[in-house]
Each structure stands twice: as C-alpha cells, then as structure tokens.
Amino acid sequence: HLKKEQFYYPMLELIEQLGGSGSNQEIETGLIEKFKFSDEELAFVHEKSGTPIISNKIAWARSYLKSANLLSNERTGVWAITEFGKEIFQSGE
C-alpha cells in the first residue's frame, strides 16, 4: 500500500514542473500519471466514507507539505511551492 509520505517529493517535483503552482486537479492528475495507477487502484474507496483512497492520500500529502511550510495555498484549490519547499526540492531531501 502506498503511503502519503511517498507523494511528498514527487508532489514538490510536479509543482515545480508546473511553474511553481498547480490546482488540486493538476496535481492529482499529474501524480496519478506519474505513479501509473490503474483504474482498479483508483476505484478503491474507504469503506466507511466512500472517499477514493488515492485522492485522499494526495490531499493529506498536500496538507502535510503545507504544515511543513513546503507548500502554501493562498487561493482555494491552488497550491504553490514555497521558497523553503524549493530549497528542499533542489537538495533532494
């Protein structure tokens, strides 16, 4: 099973490639393509909530990167890499 932590670096890389910011949809679509998830994997949902598992993990990864000051979201649904996030991404940590 993929953990949200596995999305951290690829998400920073993707947002950097998008020019430093991206919408929820651009980020999710880009990560789904990057990880080559199958339709079957994308169909898995949490038993109680019915929330798609992969989308949920991507959302949590964004939240954790924001709390670590690596991403910001000044506008609803749009995420930007911070200066600190750029430093971490470029250092490859």
C-alpha positions as CSV (number, residue, x, y, z in Angstrom):
1,H,0.0,0.0,0.0
2,L,1.2,3.4,-0.9
3,K,1.6,5.9,2.0
4,K,1.0,9.6,1.8
5,E,4.7,10.2,2.5
6,Q,5.6,8.6,-0.9
7,F,3.8,11.6,-2.5
8,Y,5.9,14.3,-0.9
9,Y,8.9,14.6,-3.1
10,P,7.0,13.7,-6.4
11,M,4.4,16.4,-5.5
12,L,7.1,19.1,-5.0
13,E,8.7,18.0,-8.3
14,L,5.4,18.1,-10.1
15,I,4.5,21.6,-8.8
16,E,8.0,22.8,-9.7
17,Q,7.5,21.4,-13.2
18,L,4.1,23.2,-13.4
19,G,5.9,26.5,-12.9
20,G,5.7,26.7,-9.1
21,S,2.0,26.3,-8.6
22,G,-0.9,24.0,-9.5
23,S,-4.5,23.3,-8.9
24,N,-5.8,20.4,-7.0
25,Q,-6.8,18.7,-10.3
26,E,-3.5,19.4,-12.0
27,I,-1.6,17.9,-9.0
28,E,-3.8,14.9,-8.6
29,T,-3.8,14.1,-12.4
30,G,0.0,14.6,-12.6
31,L,0.6,12.3,-9.7
32,I,-1.8,9.6,-11.0
33,E,0.1,9.7,-14.3
34,K,3.5,9.7,-12.6
35,F,2.6,6.7,-10.4
36,K,0.8,4.9,-13.3
37,F,-2.2,4.0,-11.1
38,S,-4.6,1.6,-12.7
39,D,-8.3,2.2,-13.0
40,E,-8.8,-0.6,-10.4
41,E,-6.4,1.1,-8.0
42,L,-8.2,4.5,-8.5
43,A,-11.5,2.8,-7.8
44,F,-10.5,1.7,-4.2
45,V,-12.5,3.7,-1.6
46,H,-12.5,4.0,2.1
47,E,-15.1,1.6,3.5
48,K,-16.9,4.0,5.8
49,S,-16.7,7.3,3.9
50,G,-16.6,6.1,0.3
51,T,-13.7,8.6,-0.3
52,P,-11.3,7.5,-3.0
53,I,-8.1,6.3,-1.2
54,I,-5.5,7.6,-3.6
55,S,-7.2,11.1,-3.9
56,N,-7.4,11.1,-0.1
57,K,-3.7,10.3,0.3
58,I,-2.8,13.0,-2.2
59,A,-4.9,15.5,-0.2
60,W,-3.3,14.5,3.1
61,A,0.2,14.8,1.5
62,R,-0.6,18.4,0.4
63,S,-1.8,19.2,3.9
64,Y,1.4,17.8,5.5
65,L,3.6,19.7,3.0
66,K,1.7,22.9,3.9
67,S,2.1,22.3,7.6
68,A,5.9,21.8,7.0
69,N,5.9,25.2,5.1
70,L,6.9,23.5,1.8
71,L,3.6,24.4,0.1
72,S,1.2,27.3,0.5
73,N,-2.3,27.7,-0.8
74,E,-3.1,31.4,-0.9
75,R,-6.1,30.8,-3.1
76,T,-8.6,28.0,-2.7
77,G,-7.6,24.9,-4.7
78,V,-4.3,26.3,-5.8
79,W,-1.0,25.2,-4.2
80,A,2.3,26.9,-4.6
81,I,5.8,25.7,-3.7
82,T,7.4,28.0,-1.0
83,E,11.0,29.2,-1.1
84,F,11.7,26.7,1.6
85,G,10.0,24.0,-0.5
86,K,12.2,24.9,-3.5
87,E,15.3,24.6,-1.3
88,I,14.2,21.2,0.0
89,F,13.3,20.0,-3.5
90,Q,16.6,21.2,-5.0
91,S,18.6,19.5,-2.2
92,G,16.8,16.2,-3.0
93,E,15.8,15.5,0.6
